[in-house]
């Protein structure tokens, strides 16, 4: 295993700490103080916790520009450029990913470096005194939540992965942990961390001054998603138990909502830069600063197609985020979410669909594209649709449909019951399960959910059949014929596998 994976030498190498202003986690370098002597006060721990959140911002972890590892792996987005950067980005949506792919390696390393920040805090949180003992418990809860979230990313993308829960300071310690733990054990640790976090005194919802930090609702929502994923992707012996646990935690999150009905929150408001700190649908987000050269959002400008001005004042030079025709065709006629989320760019050099869901064309964002969009990681529509999914799996279709209709109603769509009289809808989504998957696709488009939804909904062979039933013409030059059961997981990066081919064994199909 690459020693950068987890070895901690000093705070400057792997842990860029953060200091907290009123409502934003900001990167901060405490003059490269060695780890052994850094933790002297409660404030030092606070800065280290902020550093944990800071690690999530990167496009190599789970930040707004990390769609290469999720949406481009799915049937939602892609690219028709197979040559840029040695063709490595194209490998993801072409299903021709190689273990030597440097983007894949950087993603792996970034996730583990973020985990190392978590372990650093947890190993040192007891070294200082606190004015209120609950503060320490809450710091531990926040960090365990983030660590669970990161391992949840890893286990769904690679399956069995190394499970590191403490600082590794020597080569011997690194070697000792250089092996892939079974995914079931990784899930056990994810659940353990989240349950520990749930026992804290964190607030149900973070106030506007602390947006970006986790809350009881976020913890319960993530626990629900974890149990739902376990129920549908692990050994089916515990399927019903895990589904009921998913229902319990999702309901806990749902019952803490600070709004009456989803339809009371316009879809466009969820992504409105001016309303991001007060929107009650958003559960957890990465906070960005409008106009800030370092901490602004670039997603609006990055998605801007040439000749367009809808996203940003920064002129677009290319296609922006490429949307597959397969997704364009998924939107029902009259769906309010379509015109807000995507647009056709008619520039002579583009003529393609691009993403408009994230917009900041204000003067404050300037022609440099320094937008204020927050990156939403959890929101209530996701929770509601997971409740529909859980109830459907448990055989309670009536309740599942009630939750499904909550999301459809806000989008200006007829109820699921009424759509049973629509021949086109009935043909495309003959089962409630597929109707829920459809609703998640159009509701959560470009929020880095689709790939995980596909993995959760289908077995490996079912997913192969599902993908290959689609029209190649709707995917540009990316070849659907490349998709196979091996693509359920990413390959272990070459450099990690070669250091210990036995313990860091490669996933099937990549040897």
PyMOL commands that set and color helices and strands:
alter all, ss='L'
color gray80, all
select helices_A, chain A and resi 3-5+11-14+35-38+42-57+67-69+71-73+84-87+90-94+102-127+133-158+171-176+183-198+208-210+216-233+236-255+262-264+267-270+273-275+299-302+325-328+336-341+380-393+397-410+416-419+423-428+432-443+450-457+460-468+472-475+480-482+485-488+494-499
alter helices_A, ss='H'
color red, helices_A
select strands_A, chain A and resi 18-20+25-27+77-78+282-286+322-323+342-345+352-355+375-379
alter strands_A, ss='S'
color yellow, strands_A
deselect
rebuild
show_as cartoon
